[in-house]
Amino acid sequence: MRKILIIFTTLIALIAVFLVGVTQFYLPAHVQAKAQQIMQDLGFAEAMLPAPQTGFGTITYRNISLDADQISTIKELRLTYDPVNFLFLGRFRAFEITGLYLTGEQMPDNMIALSGWTYPVSPKALTLIPARTVTITDSRVSLLTENLGGINIRYDVQARQRANHAYDFQARFSSEQKYFSLSGTASGFISPDLWDT
């Protein structure tokens, strides 16, 4: 009986050491690699993720530069994950961006070029993020245009994933310039195959 108790205790201790190792060492490194890959997939190829602050089930990056000249930046990126779910499915509970500041200009062909963003501007990029919720708050796009001069658009987006990598979203935006102002809201869903607002 005593031998069985020793074996059982040793087995429990080994499982505990394994779980601590996974949650404290393997998962944070894996989450950081996944975060860098998501930034690449979203078109931020030059994004430089600094050393994060880590906690149980959270990783937070602050002051992220999205281009070599630090023109476009993210104030904070917070990733929340359930260790078991992330270990087996590679999914985040929440992907939260605060202060996404993008700066760009109107090109001669009337297209918009944003510093640090290599993809065409598309809301479908949201579907590349493997998270239950995606939140972008206190964010701004600043554009220099030929006819209107500088335009600043402030926006917030909240999205919740549903089936097949589709997201229901709600967004609000506002802009106040010398000659015009606008504000509004948008809601709908985004999927890899269809964008409907």
C-alpha positions, 0 to 999 in steps of 0.5 A: 500500500505504501509503494502505491502511495509513493508512486501516486504521489510521484506521478502527481508531482511529475504532472504538477511540474509538467503543468508548471513548465508548460504554463510558465515557459512553453506557453508564453514563448508560443503565445509570443511567436503567435502574436508576431505571426499575427502581426505579419499576417495582418500586414505589419511586416516591420512590427517590432514587438518589445519584451512583453509583460507576462502573467498567468493567461495574459501577455501585454506588449507596450509601445510597439513600432509598426515601421522602421521610422516609428511613424505608425505605432500601437500603444498596447497589445494585450493577449488573454488566453486560456492555457489549455485552450491555447495549448490545443487550439492555438486560440486567444480569449481576447486580442485587445489593441489600445492606441493603434495609430496609423499614419499615411498619405494619398498616393498619385494613383489616389490609393492610400499608403499607410506607414508600416502596413503592406496589405491593401486596406481590408476589413477582412484582415480581422478574420486572420486573428484567432481570438474569441473577441477582438477590440481596437480602442482609442485608435486613429488614422492620420492621412495627408491628402492632396485636396483635403489636407490632413485628415484624422479619423478616430475609431473604436472596433469591437468584434466577437467571433462566430462560426467559421472565422466570421466576426460580428462587429460594431464600430464607431468613428469620428473626424473633425476637420477645418471644412467638414466633420463626420461621425458614425457607427457601423455594424455587421459581420466579416467573414473570409468569404463575405463582408456585409455591413 
